[in-house]
Amino acid sequence: MAWNNTPERYGLVTITLHWITALAIVGLAVLGLWMTGLSYYSPHYHRAPFLHKSIGLCLALLLVLRWLWHRASPPPLPSAAHSALERRLARLAQAGLYLLLTLTLVSGYLISTATGQGVSVFGWFEVPALVSGLPDQADRAGLLHYWLALTLLALAGLHALAALKHHFLDRDPTLRRMLFPSGASPRPGRPSSRSQ
């Protein structure tokens, strides 16, 4: 089982980072929508935003790690089964996901630091408020954060549907490459194929 990517398949590090990122995005979306409906007297009124901010800042760090790892271990070559249009759309979708995630995280940070207070990350350390006091900072960043998050979820959904389309309709290895690390067997007891 390889840690690094190969020209044919993703390695364990990339796969792990990918799925942790996906789970964090879905978890933050669910938590964010839930906490906006909490009343002041709810026992979760302060705890839910604290968790949302902490997870969001951890995701920001994960995003930086993903970018660094992408530079250190380039992704596999596109599948030969994909058309030129599919390859271009895949590149655009990936760039869009990274851009939307970055902007969503930045807008969330601007909401949290609008009053000039730093943001605690699970009580372990505090991220300082580098930007604060802008006109209507919390409201404007909050509106931006909401729509960016919805757009991110929509694009992520299309990304997932495309992967399922490749797997079930085209029957190509696109999804399997993100499920099984290079050197791992996609099915117990069977050797992996470098052609997948």
Beta strands, then each sheet from edge to edge (+ up, - down):
strand 1: 119-121
strand 2: 125-127
sheet 1: 1+ 2-
end
